[in-house]
Structure formats: C-alpha cells, structure tokens
Amino acid sequence: MIDCRNIAKGKDSGELIVSSEPISFLGGVDPKTGIVIDPNHELKGQSIKDKVLFIPGGKGSTVGSYVIFQMKKRIILHLKLLYV
C-alpha cells in the first residue's frame, strides 16, 4: 500500500510504471507519443501512455506541466501521476 495525498477526486486504476528517477516532461517525453526519450533516463524507450506513473518528482522548468496538458489535449495521454 502506498500512502498518497489526493489532489483530485475520484478513483482509477491502470498499469503501474515505476522510476526511481525524477522525469522532465519538457524534452524528456515525446508529447506526440508519450514515450520517454531522455537518453539518460531509466525509462528511456518506454511509453507512459495510459499508465500510472510513480516517480519521486519532476525535474526542470514549470513548462513540463504544459507538455502534460498538450499530451492530454491530443488525447494520447490518460496518465495518472504519483509523486512521493
């Protein structure tokens, strides 16, 4: 069991993808496909599309949230984020 603080109401489920490294959505994830493209990230080549992504946090600028918005807008992403 993982204790998390809710920031949105509701329940959901999905395949869990776990990383011990923070991820940058700006330049680290292809916004058209949801595939991790950061060459130095442990999830490189894996898709985060339609997954529950468990990461210790984000990294980089606040523009990463815009990239997440663009992925959601393109309907290629139904991502659940869990930060520890």
Secondary structure, DSSP 4 states (H G I P E B T S, - for coil): ------SS------EEEE-SS-B-STTTB-TTT-BB--TTSTTTT-B-TTEEEEES-B-S-THHHHHHHHHHHTT----EEEE-
